[in-house]
Amino acid sequence: MVSLQEDRQEEAVCPICQEHLKEAVSTDCKHLFCRVCLAQHMEKALASGALCCPLCRKPYSEGVLGEGYTCHKHQKRFQRFCEKSKCLLCVECLESPEHQSHSEPTIENAISHYKERLTRRFRKLRKDIGELQRLKAQEEEKLQALQVDCGNHKLEAELVSQHQNKGQLDIIPQQQLGQLEDTSAEEARILELSKAIAQISLLVTDLESTAKELDANTLTTASDLLKRSTPKNLDELLSLLAPAGPVAN
């Protein structure tokens, strides 16, 4: 059964963005806001030195943003993301010597930046999946043709064997052996393509879901995802793709 508080959050509208609440947080005076909206308001309010509720102007603490938004060490709100250390920083963390030379965008800018990079990458990988599927279809056609050809030669060998001795049949098995090797190579290539498609598809799913739900708590995950590698032989596989035929008018 949904509690009254949960039901209230689902129906309520954020006073700042005027949309349905997303990741609702409550100030000390019990007013509800989207977490991101309140975080942005908090950043502007701290710059002016007054941290007050946007509705009733009563003071509230930085800790209202909840777990993942407040520095445990300094009890201050996280404001920036260190791209080198892959961690969130509050104003006091920023004064630490280890972060002085690092790139540290605001959390809002970091979220926007990583969301764009995640989206750009999964769109590129989607195209790669389409190309690999096209290549796989080409290889399956080749395999089918080889299997038919191999079957025809097998039938031919059976017919010839009824009229020739063993010494005269040596030429035919050699030809069949070559065809079997070609068939095995095609089957291995198709399996390799299937594995590559599955691996990239999983990465695309992770990239899409992370981009959709990206917030301060998942910035590190986004950074790691962008570094996750695709199959080492991806470029080699794509180079085997025959050009697409002309589009019919």
N, C-alpha and C positions, 0 to 999 in steps of 0.2 A: 504493500500500500504506500502511495506517495505521501510524504509528510506535507503539512501546510506550508512549511518553510520552503521545501523544494518546489511545491506548486506555485508559490508566490514568485520564486526566482524564474520559473519557466514563463510565467505570464508577464512579469514586470518589464518595464522599458528603462534603459539606462538614461538618466537625466542629462548626461553629457552628449552622447551620440544620437539619442532619441531612437535607438533600435533595441530589439530584444536583447536581454542580458547575455553576455558571453563570458564564461568563467567568472560568475558573479562573486564580488567581495563586498563585505560590509564594513563601513567605517565604525568608529567607536560609538557614534550616535545612531547606529543601525540603519543608515541609508545604504542602498545597494547601487553598485556601479559595475560596469565591465572592468575586469582587472587591467586591461591595457589602457582604457580611458582614464581610470584613476591614476595609473602609473604616470601617464603623460601629464595629467593635471598636477600630480605631486611634484614632478620635475620643475614645472613652471612656478609652483607655489614655493618650493624650497629656494628658488633663485631670488624670490622677493622676501624670503625670511619668514613667511607665515604659512603654516600647514593647517588649513581649515577645510571643513566639509564644503563642497561646492554648493550644497543646498542650504544648510542651516548655519554655516560659518563656525560651527563648533570645532575645536582642535581635535586632531586624531594623530595616532602614531604611525610611523612608516611600516611597522610590522603588520598592518592590516592587509597588506598585499599577499601575505601568506608564505608558506614554505616554498623556497626556490626563488623568492624575490627579495629576501632579506639576508644580509651577510651575518652568518652566525658569530663570526669573530668580533665584528664592530657594532652589530645590531643596527646597521644602516641599510637603506634600500640600495639594491644593486642598480647601478646607472649605466655601466659600460661593459662591453664584452672584449676580452683580450684574445685576439685571433691567434697569437703565438702560443699562449698558455692554455687556450680554450677554456677559459673560466670567466665567471661574472665578477665584476668589481664594484665596490661601493666607493664613496668619495675618499675614505681613508685608505682603502686598498690602492687607489691611484697614486698615493704619495709614496708607495713602496718603491725602492730603487730598482727592483727587478722588472717593474712595468714601465719605467720611464721611457725606454726606447721602443716600446711595442706599439703596434697599431691597435687603438682602442676606441672603436666607434660607439656611439650611444646604442643602447639595446634596441631602440626603435629602428635606427638606421641599419644595425646588424641584421635584424629580422627581415627588413625590406631587401637588403643586399643578398642574403642567403636564399630567400624565397625566389628571387629572380634567377640566381645561379642554379638552384635545384630544378626550377621549371625549365630552364634552357637545356639542362643536361637530360632530363627525362624525355623531352621532345626529340632531342638528337638520337637518343637510344631507341625510341619508338621507330624512327626511320630505319635504324640499323636492324631492328627486329624484322621489319617488313622486307628489307633486302635479303636477310638471311632466310626468311621463309620462301622468298622467290627462288633463291639459290637451292634450297632443299627440294623444292618442287622440280627444278631442272635435274638435280641429281637423281631423284626418284624416277624420272622419265628415262634417264640413261640406264639406271639399274633394271628397269622393266624391259628395256630393249635388249640389254645383255642377257637377261634371263630367258627371253624368248629365243634369242640367237643361240644361246647355249643349249636350250632344249632341242632346237632344230638339228644342231650338230650331233647331239647325243642320239637322236633318232637315225640320222644318217650313218653314224658309226655302227649302230645295231644292224642296219640293213646291209652295210658292206661286210660286216663280220660273218654274215651267212655265206659269203662267196669268196673270202680271202683268208689266207693263213695268218698266223700271228705276226710274222715278220713284216708283212705288208700293211699291218694295222698300226704300226708305230707312229706314222705321221699324224693320224687323226687324234690320238690321245694327247699329243703335244699341243695341238691346236686347242683342244678342250681345256687343257691345263692353263693355257694363257687366258682363256675366257673366264675360267674360275677365279684366277688371280685378279682380273679386272673387276669381277663381280664382288669379290671380298673387299677390294679397295673402295668401291662405291658404297658398300654397306657401312664400312668404317667411317667414311666421310659423312654419310647421312646421320650416323650416330653422333659424330662430333658436332654437327650442326644443331641437332636436337638439344644436346647438352648446352651449347652456347646460347640458344634461344631461351632455354629454361633459366639459365643463370642471369641473363640480361633482363628477362621479364620480371624476375624476383627483385632485381635492383630497381627497375622502373616503378614497381609497386611501392617499394620503400621510399623512393624519392617523391612520388606523388603524395603519399599519405603524410610524409614529414612536411612537405611544402604547404599542404592544406592546414595542418595543425601547428605550424611553427610558432613558438613563443620563446620567452627567455629560457625556459627549462629545457628546450630541445635544440638550442643553438649548437651545443657541442655535438649532438647526434647529427645535425645537418653538416657540420664541418667534416665529421668522419665519413658520412655517406658520399660526399663529394670526392673523397680520396679512395673510395672503394673501387677496385679495379674491375674492368671488363675482361673477358677471356683474352689471354696473351696473344692468341693467333687470330683475333677479330679482323684486323686489317688484311691478313693473309687470306682469310675465308672470303671477305668481301671482294678481294681482287679476282676471285674465281668466277664472279658473277658475270654472265653474258649480258651485253646491253639489251635493254627492253626493246621489243619490236615497235615499229611505227604505229601510231594510233590511227585507227581507221576513221575516215571522214564520214 
